[in-house]
Amino acid sequence: MSNVFQALSSPVRRKILAFLSEASLTAGEIAGKFEMSKPALSKHLSILTNAGLISSEKKGQFVHYCLVKENLFASMNDFLVDFCPEGKPLKVESHAIAKEQRDME
């Protein structure tokens, strides 16, 4: 459980969780939203994955990341993002991306 709290202690990782709240995204799509190096983003994604808050799935040549809805902490964070001035716009954007993804299928 300490790795979950460690993962949630970072504002950047909480924002990544908000961005993944509705949509499955590649590391490149996530990196496009945050101003950080790819190695730094990879470390954040690794910490979130190791904490069980997100999962990854290889689709073709890309790895897609998504929120693990069954994880209680991920679900609580997803709920609390609705009240966060920084996280809510990311969740709204994630919802729009998820809608586009569904429309393309």
Phi and psi restraints in degrees (range 20) as a CNS / XPLOR table:
assign (resid 1 and name C) (resid 2 and name N)
       (resid 2 and name CA) (resid 2 and name C) 1.0 -64.0 20.0 2
assign (resid 2 and name N) (resid 2 and name CA)
       (resid 2 and name C) (resid 3 and name N) 1.0 -31.5 20.0 2
assign (resid 2 and name C) (resid 3 and name N)
       (resid 3 and name CA) (resid 3 and name C) 1.0 -68.9 20.0 2
assign (resid 3 and name N) (resid 3 and name CA)
       (resid 3 and name C) (resid 4 and name N) 1.0 -28.0 20.0 2
assign (resid 3 and name C) (resid 4 and name N)
       (resid 4 and name CA) (resid 4 and name C) 1.0 -67.4 20.0 2
assign (resid 4 and name N) (resid 4 and name CA)
       (resid 4 and name C) (resid 5 and name N) 1.0 -46.8 20.0 2
assign (resid 4 and name C) (resid 5 and name N)
       (resid 5 and name CA) (resid 5 and name C) 1.0 -65.9 20.0 2
assign (resid 5 and name N) (resid 5 and name CA)
       (resid 5 and name C) (resid 6 and name N) 1.0 -36.5 20.0 2
assign (resid 5 and name C) (resid 6 and name N)
       (resid 6 and name CA) (resid 6 and name C) 1.0 -62.5 20.0 2
assign (resid 6 and name N) (resid 6 and name CA)
       (resid 6 and name C) (resid 7 and name N) 1.0 -43.8 20.0 2
assign (resid 6 and name C) (resid 7 and name N)
       (resid 7 and name CA) (resid 7 and name C) 1.0 -63.2 20.0 2
assign (resid 7 and name N) (resid 7 and name CA)
       (resid 7 and name C) (resid 8 and name N) 1.0 -41.6 20.0 2
assign (resid 7 and name C) (resid 8 and name N)
       (resid 8 and name CA) (resid 8 and name C) 1.0 -77.8 20.0 2
assign (resid 8 and name N) (resid 8 and name CA)
       (resid 8 and name C) (resid 9 and name N) 1.0 -10.2 20.0 2
assign (resid 8 and name C) (resid 9 and name N)
       (resid 9 and name CA) (resid 9 and name C) 1.0 -73.4 20.0 2
assign (resid 9 and name N) (resid 9 and name CA)
       (resid 9 and name C) (resid 10 and name N) 1.0 -15.9 20.0 2
assign (resid 9 and name C) (resid 10 and name N)
       (resid 10 and name CA) (resid 10 and name C) 1.0 -94.3 20.0 2
assign (resid 10 and name N) (resid 10 and name CA)
       (resid 10 and name C) (resid 11 and name N) 1.0 125.0 20.0 2
assign (resid 10 and name C) (resid 11 and name N)
       (resid 11 and name CA) (resid 11 and name C) 1.0 -58.4 20.0 2
assign (resid 11 and name N) (resid 11 and name CA)
       (resid 11 and name C) (resid 12 and name N) 1.0 -36.2 20.0 2
assign (resid 11 and name C) (resid 12 and name N)
       (resid 12 and name CA) (resid 12 and name C) 1.0 -64.2 20.0 2
assign (resid 12 and name N) (resid 12 and name CA)
       (resid 12 and name C) (resid 13 and name N) 1.0 -44.1 20.0 2
assign (resid 12 and name C) (resid 13 and name N)
       (resid 13 and name CA) (resid 13 and name C) 1.0 -67.6 20.0 2
assign (resid 13 and name N) (resid 13 and name CA)
       (resid 13 and name C) (resid 14 and name N) 1.0 -35.1 20.0 2
assign (resid 13 and name C) (resid 14 and name N)
       (resid 14 and name CA) (resid 14 and name C) 1.0 -65.3 20.0 2
assign (resid 14 and name N) (resid 14 and name CA)
       (resid 14 and name C) (resid 15 and name N) 1.0 -36.9 20.0 2
assign (resid 14 and name C) (resid 15 and name N)
       (resid 15 and name CA) (resid 15 and name C) 1.0 -67.7 20.0 2
assign (resid 15 and name N) (resid 15 and name CA)
       (resid 15 and name C) (resid 16 and name N) 1.0 -38.8 20.0 2
assign (resid 15 and name C) (resid 16 and name N)
       (resid 16 and name CA) (resid 16 and name C) 1.0 -62.2 20.0 2
assign (resid 16 and name N) (resid 16 and name CA)
       (resid 16 and name C) (resid 17 and name N) 1.0 -42.9 20.0 2
assign (resid 16 and name C) (resid 17 and name N)
       (resid 17 and name CA) (resid 17 and name C) 1.0 -60.3 20.0 2
assign (resid 17 and name N) (resid 17 and name CA)
       (resid 17 and name C) (resid 18 and name N) 1.0 -41.2 20.0 2
assign (resid 17 and name C) (resid 18 and name N)
       (resid 18 and name CA) (resid 18 and name C) 1.0 -63.1 20.0 2
assign (resid 18 and name N) (resid 18 and name CA)
       (resid 18 and name C) (resid 19 and name N) 1.0 -40.8 20.0 2
assign (resid 18 and name C) (resid 19 and name N)
       (resid 19 and name CA) (resid 19 and name C) 1.0 -68.0 20.0 2
assign (resid 19 and name N) (resid 19 and name CA)
       (resid 19 and name C) (resid 20 and name N) 1.0 -27.6 20.0 2
assign (resid 19 and name C) (resid 20 and name N)
       (resid 20 and name CA) (resid 20 and name C) 1.0 -93.6 20.0 2
assign (resid 20 and name N) (resid 20 and name CA)
       (resid 20 and name C) (resid 21 and name N) 1.0 5.0 20.0 2
assign (resid 20 and name C) (resid 21 and name N)
       (resid 21 and name CA) (resid 21 and name C) 1.0 -60.8 20.0 2
assign (resid 21 and name N) (resid 21 and name CA)
       (resid 21 and name C) (resid 22 and name N) 1.0 -30.1 20.0 2
assign (resid 21 and name C) (resid 22 and name N)
       (resid 22 and name CA) (resid 22 and name C) 1.0 -121.3 20.0 2
assign (resid 22 and name N) (resid 22 and name CA)
       (resid 22 and name C) (resid 23 and name N) 1.0 -27.8 20.0 2
assign (resid 22 and name C) (resid 23 and name N)
       (resid 23 and name CA) (resid 23 and name C) 1.0 -116.3 20.0 2
assign (resid 23 and name N) (resid 23 and name CA)
       (resid 23 and name C) (resid 24 and name N) 1.0 153.7 20.0 2
assign (resid 23 and name C) (resid 24 and name N)
       (resid 24 and name CA) (resid 24 and name C) 1.0 -94.6 20.0 2
assign (resid 24 and name N) (resid 24 and name CA)
       (resid 24 and name C) (resid 25 and name N) 1.0 122.5 20.0 2
assign (resid 24 and name C) (resid 25 and name N)
       (resid 25 and name CA) (resid 25 and name C) 1.0 -129.5 20.0 2
assign (resid 25 and name N) (resid 25 and name CA)
       (resid 25 and name C) (resid 26 and name N) 1.0 152.4 20.0 2
assign (resid 25 and name C) (resid 26 and name N)
       (resid 26 and name CA) (resid 26 and name C) 1.0 -81.8 20.0 2
assign (resid 26 and name N) (resid 26 and name CA)
       (resid 26 and name C) (resid 27 and name N) 1.0 164.7 20.0 2
assign (resid 26 and name C) (resid 27 and name N)
       (resid 27 and name CA) (resid 27 and name C) 1.0 -59.6 20.0 2
assign (resid 27 and name N) (resid 27 and name CA)
       (resid 27 and name C) (resid 28 and name N) 1.0 -37.8 20.0 2
assign (resid 27 and name C) (resid 28 and name N)
       (resid 28 and name CA) (resid 28 and name C) 1.0 -63.4 20.0 2
assign (resid 28 and name N) (resid 28 and name CA)
       (resid 28 and name C) (resid 29 and name N) 1.0 -40.6 20.0 2
assign (resid 28 and name C) (resid 29 and name N)
       (resid 29 and name CA) (resid 29 and name C) 1.0 -66.4 20.0 2
assign (resid 29 and name N) (resid 29 and name CA)
       (resid 29 and name C) (resid 30 and name N) 1.0 -38.6 20.0 2
assign (resid 29 and name C) (resid 30 and name N)
       (resid 30 and name CA) (resid 30 and name C) 1.0 -67.8 20.0 2
assign (resid 30 and name N) (resid 30 and name CA)
       (resid 30 and name C) (resid 31 and name N) 1.0 -44.4 20.0 2
assign (resid 30 and name C) (resid 31 and name N)
       (resid 31 and name CA) (resid 31 and name C) 1.0 -60.7 20.0 2
assign (resid 31 and name N) (resid 31 and name CA)
       (resid 31 and name C) (resid 32 and name N) 1.0 -33.4 20.0 2
assign (resid 31 and name C) (resid 32 and name N)
       (resid 32 and name CA) (resid 32 and name C) 1.0 -64.4 20.0 2
assign (resid 32 and name N) (resid 32 and name CA)
       (resid 32 and name C) (resid 33 and name N) 1.0 -20.9 20.0 2
assign (resid 32 and name C) (resid 33 and name N)
       (resid 33 and name CA) (resid 33 and name C) 1.0 -91.0 20.0 2
assign (resid 33 and name N) (resid 33 and name CA)
       (resid 33 and name C) (resid 34 and name N) 1.0 -25.5 20.0 2
assign (resid 33 and name C) (resid 34 and name N)
       (resid 34 and name CA) (resid 34 and name C) 1.0 -117.3 20.0 2
assign (resid 34 and name N) (resid 34 and name CA)
       (resid 34 and name C) (resid 35 and name N) 1.0 138.1 20.0 2
assign (resid 34 and name C) (resid 35 and name N)
       (resid 35 and name CA) (resid 35 and name C) 1.0 -86.2 20.0 2
assign (resid 35 and name N) (resid 35 and name CA)
       (resid 35 and name C) (resid 36 and name N) 1.0 88.0 20.0 2
assign (resid 35 and name C) (resid 36 and name N)
       (resid 36 and name CA) (resid 36 and name C) 1.0 -156.0 20.0 2
assign (resid 36 and name N) (resid 36 and name CA)
       (resid 36 and name C) (resid 37 and name N) 1.0 160.9 20.0 2
assign (resid 36 and name C) (resid 37 and name N)
       (resid 37 and name CA) (resid 37 and name C) 1.0 -70.1 20.0 2
assign (resid 37 and name N) (resid 37 and name CA)
       (resid 37 and name C) (resid 38 and name N) 1.0 158.2 20.0 2
assign (resid 37 and name C) (resid 38 and name N)
       (resid 38 and name CA) (resid 38 and name C) 1.0 -63.0 20.0 2
assign (resid 38 and name N) (resid 38 and name CA)
       (resid 38 and name C) (resid 39 and name N) 1.0 -39.5 20.0 2
assign (resid 38 and name C) (resid 39 and name N)
       (resid 39 and name CA) (resid 39 and name C) 1.0 -62.3 20.0 2
assign (resid 39 and name N) (resid 39 and name CA)
       (resid 39 and name C) (resid 40 and name N) 1.0 -37.4 20.0 2
assign (resid 39 and name C) (resid 40 and name N)
       (resid 40 and name CA) (resid 40 and name C) 1.0 -66.2 20.0 2
assign (resid 40 and name N) (resid 40 and name CA)
       (resid 40 and name C) (resid 41 and name N) 1.0 -43.6 20.0 2
assign (resid 40 and name C) (resid 41 and name N)
       (resid 41 and name CA) (resid 41 and name C) 1.0 -62.5 20.0 2
assign (resid 41 and name N) (resid 41 and name CA)
       (resid 41 and name C) (resid 42 and name N) 1.0 -42.3 20.0 2
assign (resid 41 and name C) (resid 42 and name N)
       (resid 42 and name CA) (resid 42 and name C) 1.0 -58.6 20.0 2
assign (resid 42 and name N) (resid 42 and name CA)
       (resid 42 and name C) (resid 43 and name N) 1.0 -40.6 20.0 2
assign (resid 42 and name C) (resid 43 and name N)
       (resid 43 and name CA) (resid 43 and name C) 1.0 -64.5 20.0 2
assign (resid 43 and name N) (resid 43 and name CA)
       (resid 43 and name C) (resid 44 and name N) 1.0 -44.0 20.0 2
assign (resid 43 and name C) (resid 44 and name N)
       (resid 44 and name CA) (resid 44 and name C) 1.0 -61.8 20.0 2
assign (resid 44 and name N) (resid 44 and name CA)
       (resid 44 and name C) (resid 45 and name N) 1.0 -44.4 20.0 2
assign (resid 44 and name C) (resid 45 and name N)
       (resid 45 and name CA) (resid 45 and name C) 1.0 -63.4 20.0 2
assign (resid 45 and name N) (resid 45 and name CA)
       (resid 45 and name C) (resid 46 and name N) 1.0 -37.9 20.0 2
assign (resid 45 and name C) (resid 46 and name N)
       (resid 46 and name CA) (resid 46 and name C) 1.0 -64.4 20.0 2
assign (resid 46 and name N) (resid 46 and name CA)
       (resid 46 and name C) (resid 47 and name N) 1.0 -43.0 20.0 2
assign (resid 46 and name C) (resid 47 and name N)
       (resid 47 and name CA) (resid 47 and name C) 1.0 -63.9 20.0 2
assign (resid 47 and name N) (resid 47 and name CA)
       (resid 47 and name C) (resid 48 and name N) 1.0 -43.0 20.0 2
assign (resid 47 and name C) (resid 48 and name N)
       (resid 48 and name CA) (resid 48 and name C) 1.0 -65.9 20.0 2
assign (resid 48 and name N) (resid 48 and name CA)
       (resid 48 and name C) (resid 49 and name N) 1.0 -38.0 20.0 2
assign (resid 48 and name C) (resid 49 and name N)
       (resid 49 and name CA) (resid 49 and name C) 1.0 -67.4 20.0 2
assign (resid 49 and name N) (resid 49 and name CA)
       (resid 49 and name C) (resid 50 and name N) 1.0 -46.4 20.0 2
assign (resid 49 and name C) (resid 50 and name N)
       (resid 50 and name CA) (resid 50 and name C) 1.0 -62.6 20.0 2
assign (resid 50 and name N) (resid 50 and name CA)
       (resid 50 and name C) (resid 51 and name N) 1.0 -28.1 20.0 2
assign (resid 50 and name C) (resid 51 and name N)
       (resid 51 and name CA) (resid 51 and name C) 1.0 -82.0 20.0 2
assign (resid 51 and name N) (resid 51 and name CA)
       (resid 51 and name C) (resid 52 and name N) 1.0 -7.2 20.0 2
assign (resid 51 and name C) (resid 52 and name N)
       (resid 52 and name CA) (resid 52 and name C) 1.0 79.6 20.0 2
assign (resid 52 and name N) (resid 52 and name CA)
       (resid 52 and name C) (resid 53 and name N) 1.0 14.7 20.0 2
assign (resid 52 and name C) (resid 53 and name N)
       (resid 53 and name CA) (resid 53 and name C) 1.0 -85.7 20.0 2
assign (resid 53 and name N) (resid 53 and name CA)
       (resid 53 and name C) (resid 54 and name N) 1.0 -28.7 20.0 2
assign (resid 53 and name C) (resid 54 and name N)
       (resid 54 and name CA) (resid 54 and name C) 1.0 -131.5 20.0 2
assign (resid 54 and name N) (resid 54 and name CA)
       (resid 54 and name C) (resid 55 and name N) 1.0 161.2 20.0 2
assign (resid 54 and name C) (resid 55 and name N)
       (resid 55 and name CA) (resid 55 and name C) 1.0 -128.6 20.0 2
assign (resid 55 and name N) (resid 55 and name CA)
       (resid 55 and name C) (resid 56 and name N) 1.0 163.2 20.0 2
assign (resid 55 and name C) (resid 56 and name N)
       (resid 56 and name CA) (resid 56 and name C) 1.0 -127.4 20.0 2
assign (resid 56 and name N) (resid 56 and name CA)
       (resid 56 and name C) (resid 57 and name N) 1.0 148.9 20.0 2
assign (resid 56 and name C) (resid 57 and name N)
       (resid 57 and name CA) (resid 57 and name C) 1.0 -143.8 20.0 2
assign (resid 57 and name N) (resid 57 and name CA)
       (resid 57 and name C) (resid 58 and name N) 1.0 129.3 20.0 2
assign (resid 57 and name C) (resid 58 and name N)
       (resid 58 and name CA) (resid 58 and name C) 1.0 -80.6 20.0 2
assign (resid 58 and name N) (resid 58 and name CA)
       (resid 58 and name C) (resid 59 and name N) 1.0 123.6 20.0 2
assign (resid 58 and name C) (resid 59 and name N)
       (resid 59 and name CA) (resid 59 and name C) 1.0 -125.5 20.0 2
assign (resid 59 and name N) (resid 59 and name CA)
       (resid 59 and name C) (resid 60 and name N) 1.0 105.3 20.0 2
assign (resid 59 and name C) (resid 60 and name N)
       (resid 60 and name CA) (resid 60 and name C) 1.0 67.8 20.0 2
assign (resid 60 and name N) (resid 60 and name CA)
       (resid 60 and name C) (resid 61 and name N) 1.0 -127.4 20.0 2
assign (resid 60 and name C) (resid 61 and name N)
       (resid 61 and name CA) (resid 61 and name C) 1.0 -95.1 20.0 2
assign (resid 61 and name N) (resid 61 and name CA)
       (resid 61 and name C) (resid 62 and name N) 1.0 3.2 20.0 2
assign (resid 61 and name C) (resid 62 and name N)
       (resid 62 and name CA) (resid 62 and name C) 1.0 -114.8 20.0 2
assign (resid 62 and name N) (resid 62 and name CA)
       (resid 62 and name C) (resid 63 and name N) 1.0 150.7 20.0 2
assign (resid 62 and name C) (resid 63 and name N)
       (resid 63 and name CA) (resid 63 and name C) 1.0 -103.8 20.0 2
assign (resid 63 and name N) (resid 63 and name CA)
       (resid 63 and name C) (resid 64 and name N) 1.0 125.0 20.0 2
assign (resid 63 and name C) (resid 64 and name N)
       (resid 64 and name CA) (resid 64 and name C) 1.0 -103.2 20.0 2
assign (resid 64 and name N) (resid 64 and name CA)
       (resid 64 and name C) (resid 65 and name N) 1.0 137.5 20.0 2
assign (resid 64 and name C) (resid 65 and name N)
       (resid 65 and name CA) (resid 65 and name C) 1.0 -112.0 20.0 2
assign (resid 65 and name N) (resid 65 and name CA)
       (resid 65 and name C) (resid 66 and name N) 1.0 142.7 20.0 2
assign (resid 65 and name C) (resid 66 and name N)
       (resid 66 and name CA) (resid 66 and name C) 1.0 -146.7 20.0 2
assign (resid 66 and name N) (resid 66 and name CA)
       (resid 66 and name C) (resid 67 and name N) 1.0 158.9 20.0 2
assign (resid 66 and name C) (resid 67 and name N)
       (resid 67 and name CA) (resid 67 and name C) 1.0 -70.0 20.0 2
assign (resid 67 and name N) (resid 67 and name CA)
       (resid 67 and name C) (resid 68 and name N) 1.0 138.7 20.0 2
assign (resid 67 and name C) (resid 68 and name N)
       (resid 68 and name CA) (resid 68 and name C) 1.0 -88.1 20.0 2
assign (resid 68 and name N) (resid 68 and name CA)
       (resid 68 and name C) (resid 69 and name N) 1.0 97.4 20.0 2
assign (resid 68 and name C) (resid 69 and name N)
       (resid 69 and name CA) (resid 69 and name C) 1.0 -64.0 20.0 2
assign (resid 69 and name N) (resid 69 and name CA)
       (resid 69 and name C) (resid 70 and name N) 1.0 -26.5 20.0 2
assign (resid 69 and name C) (resid 70 and name N)
       (resid 70 and name CA) (resid 70 and name C) 1.0 -74.2 20.0 2
assign (resid 70 and name N) (resid 70 and name CA)
       (resid 70 and name C) (resid 71 and name N) 1.0 -14.7 20.0 2
assign (resid 70 and name C) (resid 71 and name N)
       (resid 71 and name CA) (resid 71 and name C) 1.0 -78.8 20.0 2
assign (resid 71 and name N) (resid 71 and name CA)
       (resid 71 and name C) (resid 72 and name N) 1.0 122.2 20.0 2
assign (resid 71 and name C) (resid 72 and name N)
       (resid 72 and name CA) (resid 72 and name C) 1.0 -56.5 20.0 2
assign (resid 72 and name N) (resid 72 and name CA)
       (resid 72 and name C) (resid 73 and name N) 1.0 -43.7 20.0 2
assign (resid 72 and name C) (resid 73 and name N)
       (resid 73 and name CA) (resid 73 and name C) 1.0 -67.3 20.0 2
assign (resid 73 and name N) (resid 73 and name CA)
       (resid 73 and name C) (resid 74 and name N) 1.0 -38.9 20.0 2
assign (resid 73 and name C) (resid 74 and name N)
       (resid 74 and name CA) (resid 74 and name C) 1.0 -64.9 20.0 2
assign (resid 74 and name N) (resid 74 and name CA)
       (resid 74 and name C) (resid 75 and name N) 1.0 -40.5 20.0 2
assign (resid 74 and name C) (resid 75 and name N)
       (resid 75 and name CA) (resid 75 and name C) 1.0 -66.3 20.0 2
assign (resid 75 and name N) (resid 75 and name CA)
       (resid 75 and name C) (resid 76 and name N) 1.0 -41.7 20.0 2
assign (resid 75 and name C) (resid 76 and name N)
       (resid 76 and name CA) (resid 76 and name C) 1.0 -63.6 20.0 2
assign (resid 76 and name N) (resid 76 and name CA)
       (resid 76 and name C) (resid 77 and name N) 1.0 -43.4 20.0 2
assign (resid 76 and name C) (resid 77 and name N)
       (resid 77 and name CA) (resid 77 and name C) 1.0 -62.0 20.0 2
assign (resid 77 and name N) (resid 77 and name CA)
       (resid 77 and name C) (resid 78 and name N) 1.0 -41.5 20.0 2
assign (resid 77 and name C) (resid 78 and name N)
       (resid 78 and name CA) (resid 78 and name C) 1.0 -60.2 20.0 2
assign (resid 78 and name N) (resid 78 and name CA)
       (resid 78 and name C) (resid 79 and name N) 1.0 -41.5 20.0 2
assign (resid 78 and name C) (resid 79 and name N)
       (resid 79 and name CA) (resid 79 and name C) 1.0 -66.3 20.0 2
assign (resid 79 and name N) (resid 79 and name CA)
       (resid 79 and name C) (resid 80 and name N) 1.0 -46.6 20.0 2
assign (resid 79 and name C) (resid 80 and name N)
       (resid 80 and name CA) (resid 80 and name C) 1.0 -67.5 20.0 2
assign (resid 80 and name N) (resid 80 and name CA)
       (resid 80 and name C) (resid 81 and name N) 1.0 -25.5 20.0 2
assign (resid 80 and name C) (resid 81 and name N)
       (resid 81 and name CA) (resid 81 and name C) 1.0 -59.0 20.0 2
assign (resid 81 and name N) (resid 81 and name CA)
       (resid 81 and name C) (resid 82 and name N) 1.0 -29.7 20.0 2
assign (resid 81 and name C) (resid 82 and name N)
       (resid 82 and name CA) (resid 82 and name C) 1.0 -59.9 20.0 2
assign (resid 82 and name N) (resid 82 and name CA)
       (resid 82 and name C) (resid 83 and name N) 1.0 -21.4 20.0 2
assign (resid 82 and name C) (resid 83 and name N)
       (resid 83 and name CA) (resid 83 and name C) 1.0 -106.9 20.0 2
assign (resid 83 and name N) (resid 83 and name CA)
       (resid 83 and name C) (resid 84 and name N) 1.0 3.4 20.0 2
assign (resid 83 and name C) (resid 84 and name N)
       (resid 84 and name CA) (resid 84 and name C) 1.0 -98.1 20.0 2
assign (resid 84 and name N) (resid 84 and name CA)
       (resid 84 and name C) (resid 85 and name N) 1.0 124.7 20.0 2
assign (resid 84 and name C) (resid 85 and name N)
       (resid 85 and name CA) (resid 85 and name C) 1.0 -64.7 20.0 2
assign (resid 85 and name N) (resid 85 and name CA)
       (resid 85 and name C) (resid 86 and name N) 1.0 -24.7 20.0 2
assign (resid 85 and name C) (resid 86 and name N)
       (resid 86 and name CA) (resid 86 and name C) 1.0 -90.4 20.0 2
assign (resid 86 and name N) (resid 86 and name CA)
       (resid 86 and name C) (resid 87 and name N) 1.0 -35.4 20.0 2
assign (resid 86 and name C) (resid 87 and name N)
       (resid 87 and name CA) (resid 87 and name C) 1.0 -82.9 20.0 2
assign (resid 87 and name N) (resid 87 and name CA)
       (resid 87 and name C) (resid 88 and name N) 1.0 -33.0 20.0 2
assign (resid 87 and name C) (resid 88 and name N)
       (resid 88 and name CA) (resid 88 and name C) 1.0 -60.1 20.0 2
assign (resid 88 and name N) (resid 88 and name CA)
       (resid 88 and name C) (resid 89 and name N) 1.0 -44.3 20.0 2
assign (resid 88 and name C) (resid 89 and name N)
       (resid 89 and name CA) (resid 89 and name C) 1.0 -61.0 20.0 2
assign (resid 89 and name N) (resid 89 and name CA)
       (resid 89 and name C) (resid 90 and name N) 1.0 -34.0 20.0 2
assign (resid 89 and name C) (resid 90 and name N)
       (resid 90 and name CA) (resid 90 and name C) 1.0 -67.1 20.0 2
assign (resid 90 and name N) (resid 90 and name CA)
       (resid 90 and name C) (resid 91 and name N) 1.0 -39.1 20.0 2
assign (resid 90 and name C) (resid 91 and name N)
       (resid 91 and name CA) (resid 91 and name C) 1.0 -66.8 20.0 2
assign (resid 91 and name N) (resid 91 and name CA)
       (resid 91 and name C) (resid 92 and name N) 1.0 -39.9 20.0 2
assign (resid 91 and name C) (resid 92 and name N)
       (resid 92 and name CA) (resid 92 and name C) 1.0 -62.7 20.0 2
assign (resid 92 and name N) (resid 92 and name CA)
       (resid 92 and name C) (resid 93 and name N) 1.0 -43.4 20.0 2
assign (resid 92 and name C) (resid 93 and name N)
       (resid 93 and name CA) (resid 93 and name C) 1.0 -63.9 20.0 2
assign (resid 93 and name N) (resid 93 and name CA)
       (resid 93 and name C) (resid 94 and name N) 1.0 -39.9 20.0 2
assign (resid 93 and name C) (resid 94 and name N)
       (resid 94 and name CA) (resid 94 and name C) 1.0 -61.5 20.0 2
assign (resid 94 and name N) (resid 94 and name CA)
       (resid 94 and name C) (resid 95 and name N) 1.0 -40.8 20.0 2
assign (resid 94 and name C) (resid 95 and name N)
       (resid 95 and name CA) (resid 95 and name C) 1.0 -62.3 20.0 2
assign (resid 95 and name N) (resid 95 and name CA)
       (resid 95 and name C) (resid 96 and name N) 1.0 -41.9 20.0 2
assign (resid 95 and name C) (resid 96 and name N)
       (resid 96 and name CA) (resid 96 and name C) 1.0 -64.1 20.0 2
assign (resid 96 and name N) (resid 96 and name CA)
       (resid 96 and name C) (resid 97 and name N) 1.0 -40.8 20.0 2
assign (resid 96 and name C) (resid 97 and name N)
       (resid 97 and name CA) (resid 97 and name C) 1.0 -64.6 20.0 2
assign (resid 97 and name N) (resid 97 and name CA)
       (resid 97 and name C) (resid 98 and name N) 1.0 -43.6 20.0 2
assign (resid 97 and name C) (resid 98 and name N)
       (resid 98 and name CA) (resid 98 and name C) 1.0 -61.7 20.0 2
assign (resid 98 and name N) (resid 98 and name CA)
       (resid 98 and name C) (resid 99 and name N) 1.0 -38.9 20.0 2
assign (resid 98 and name C) (resid 99 and name N)
       (resid 99 and name CA) (resid 99 and name C) 1.0 -64.5 20.0 2
assign (resid 99 and name N) (resid 99 and name CA)
       (resid 99 and name C) (resid 100 and name N) 1.0 -43.4 20.0 2
assign (resid 99 and name C) (resid 100 and name N)
       (resid 100 and name CA) (resid 100 and name C) 1.0 -60.6 20.0 2
assign (resid 100 and name N) (resid 100 and name CA)
       (resid 100 and name C) (resid 101 and name N) 1.0 -42.3 20.0 2
assign (resid 100 and name C) (resid 101 and name N)
       (resid 101 and name CA) (resid 101 and name C) 1.0 -62.1 20.0 2
assign (resid 101 and name N) (resid 101 and name CA)
       (resid 101 and name C) (resid 102 and name N) 1.0 -42.3 20.0 2
assign (resid 101 and name C) (resid 102 and name N)
       (resid 102 and name CA) (resid 102 and name C) 1.0 -66.4 20.0 2
assign (resid 102 and name N) (resid 102 and name CA)
       (resid 102 and name C) (resid 103 and name N) 1.0 -38.7 20.0 2
assign (resid 102 and name C) (resid 103 and name N)
       (resid 103 and name CA) (resid 103 and name C) 1.0 -66.7 20.0 2
assign (resid 103 and name N) (resid 103 and name CA)
       (resid 103 and name C) (resid 104 and name N) 1.0 -29.0 20.0 2
assign (resid 103 and name C) (resid 104 and name N)
       (resid 104 and name CA) (resid 104 and name C) 1.0 -78.7 20.0 2
assign (resid 104 and name N) (resid 104 and name CA)
       (resid 104 and name C) (resid 105 and name N) 1.0 -20.0 20.0 2
